[in-house]
Amino acid sequence: MSDKGEVDLTGAKQNTGVWLVKVPKYLSQQWTKATGRGEIGKLRISKNQGKAEVSFTLNEELTNIDTIGEKPSMVRAPREHPFTLQTVGGQTLAVFTENSSDKIALEGLVVQRAECRPAAGENYMRLKKLQIEELSKPFRFSQQLDKPVTTNYKPVANHAYILDYEKKKKEEGKRARADKQQVLDMLFSAFEKHQYYNIKDLVDITKQPVIYLKEILRDIGIYNVKGTHKNTWELKPEYRHYQNEETTE
């Protein structure tokens, strides 16, 4: 059983033997291009002095490499790929497949391991050289431009939060200082409703600049630096005229 349901074990009943073959990356990429185009090459199995010899010949149409180097037309993949056979080594290896319906099936047990290697030659050496050059290229490099680039992303001069900050800053600067007695009247009126206020609330009530408002508050108020009402202002005892000094906020 698997987490996707029952596994089709028909392959195990048929005692189907499969080969596990390691192939170069470029070869698997060329095979991918051949999907739906017919054969990808030919596999030859022969015997030489009692030993099995296996080789794969890539189809001529799939030898063109068009993804490596600045001049892909000059690069061709090797056609001949001899196999190096290896023993399974006492391991039990199996091959499973999964179809579009997420059904898993056992295709068979691995009876032979092999490595598909390209035959040494001019095409292979040229391919390896270009692969090494591609890997050694820096990810970032400087380049002199003949004209300004207009198609790329342009940085934003002012982001939304910067614009909001500048707007608030301008509004703060536009606040004209009202007559001191007028500000005192607004403050006394506010403290009739509540005993404690933070400076932000008093700025919203009086619409006065913070520095100017604090100058007036120092004359009539006390700033609490600790306790339950930390960081708030309240009136000095001589200015308090609400009914209960312990009125809750």
N, C-alpha and C positions, 0 to 999 in steps of 0.2 A: 504494500500500500504506500502511496505518497500523499502529500498534502493536496494534490490535485485529483485524487481519485485513484482508481485501479490502474495498474501498469499492464500494457499488452505484452505478454511474455511469449508470443508466438515464435520470435526469433530464437529464444532459448530452446524451445521444443524442437526446432529445426536444426539445432546445433550449428548455426551459421557462424563462420569465422570471418573476422574483419581485420584489416590492417590499420594500425595507427601510425600515420606518416607526418613528420614535421617538414614544412616547406618554407622557403624564404618568403619574406613579407611581400616583395615585389611580385612574386609569382602568384600569390593569392589575390593581389590587386588586379593583375592581368586576367585572372580567371573570372573575377567579378564583372569585368567589362564584357566578357563573352556570354553573359546570361542571355539565353534565347537566340544565340547566333550559331548554334551547331557545336562541333567538337572543339575542345580546347587543346588537344594534343593526343599523342599516342603513347601507350605504356607497353614496354617490351620486357618479357620475362624469358630468360634463357639459362642454360647451364654451361659452365666452363670447368672442366675437370671435376665434375660432380658438385660444384658449387653453383648456387643460384645467383644470377646476375640480373638486376632490374634497373631499367632506365626509363626516363620520361622525356619525350620530345615535344616541346611547345609548338603550337600552331604558328606558322609564319606570320599570320595576320595579327597575332597578339604580341609580337616582339617589340613593337614601337612603344617607347616610354614617353608619355606626354605630360608627366607631372614632376619631373625632376630637371633642374638646371635651366639656364636661360635659352638653350638651343636644344629642345627636346628631339628634334628630327635627327640629331647626330647620335642619339643614344638608343641602343637596341638591347633588349634583354637576351641573355643566352638561351639557346634553344635546347641544348642537351643537358640533362640533369640526371646523373647516375645516383642510385640509391645506395645508402650504407645500411645494411641490415643489422638489426640488434635483436637479442633475445628478450622475451617478456620478463625474464628474471624471476620466475616463480610467483609473479603477481597475478591477481585475477582482475582484469580490466574489461569493462563493458562499454558499449556505445549505445546511447539512447537518443531518440528523436522526439520532437514535439511538434504536432501539427497545429493548424489554425484554430482548432477546437480545444486547445490546451490538453490534448490527450497525449500521454507519454507512452512510447513503445520501445521495447528492447530490440535493437537491430542485430546484435550478436556479441560474442565475446572476442576480445583482441587475441589473435593467435600470432601476430607478427608486428614488431615495431621497426620503423625505418626512418631514415633522415634523407630527404631529397636535397642534394647539393648541386649547385651549378658547376658545369665543367669549366676549368680555368681556361681563359681565352681573352682575346682583345675586347670583346663586348662586355664580358664580366668585369674586367679591370677598369674599363671606362665607366661602367655603371657604379662601381664601388668608389671611384675617385669623385664622381659627382655627388654621391651620397655623403661622403666625408666633407666635401666643400659646403654642402647645404647645412650639415650639422654644426660646422665651425663658424657659420655666419653669425654675427652679433644680432641680437633681437632689436637693438636700438642703434641708430647711427645718425650722424649729422649729414645734411644735404643742403647745398646752396640752391636757392630758388631764383629763377629768372624773372618771375612775376608773382604778384600777391595771389595767395590761395583764397578763392571765393566760394568754393563748394563745401568746405569742411564746416564743422560746428563752430559757431562764433560764441565766445564767452559772454555771459550776461553782465552788463555794467553794474546794475543794481538788482539784487535779489529782493523778493517780496518782503522778507523780514527787515532788510535794510531800509526799504522805502517806508515801512511802518514806523521804524525807529526815527527816521528823519522827520516824518510827519508829526510825531508826538513831540519831537524836540522843537520844531517850529511853533507848534501850538503852545508849548511851555514858554517860549520866548515872547510870544505875542500877548501873554497875560499881563495886563497893565496893573500896576499897583493901585489899589483902591485906597481911599482915605482910611487912616488907622482906626478912627472911631467906627467907621462903617464895618471894618473887618472885626473889630471887637464885638459889635452888636451881633454879627453872624456867629461868632464863636460862642458868645454867651447863650444865644438862642439854641445852638446845637447842644451845649452842655446841659441845658434844661431837660433835654430828652434822654441823654445818656451821660454817664459819669466818665467813661473812658473812650478815647478815640486814638487810632493810629494816624500817623501824619498823612498817609495817602487819602484816608477818608476826609480829613480836614481840608486837604487841597481840593478835593472834588466838591466839597460844600462851599468853600469860599472863593474858588477859582483864582487863587493867588499864587505867585511864585513861591517855591518851597523855602528859599532863603529868607524872603521877606516875612513869610508866615511864621517861621521859627523864631525870628526876632521878636514878634509880638507875643508868641506863646511863652517865651522866657519871662515876660513881664507878669503874666497872669497865671501861668500853669506850671506843673511839675511833670517831669519826664520820668517814668518808672523804668528803672534799669534791671529790676529783678522782681520776683514774686509772681503772683497769679496773673497780674496785668502787665507783664514785662513788655517793653517797647511801645507803651501807650502814653498818651498825655491825659492829665486831669487838672482841674482848676486848683489853685492854691486855696487853703482853708478860708482865707478872708474873702474870697470871691464866690464861694459856694453858697447857693441860695436854693438848692433843691431840698425837698423835705427830709430825705434820709441820705446821709453821706455814704451809706453802705448799699445804695440802690444798685441792683445788679445791672450788668451791661445789657 
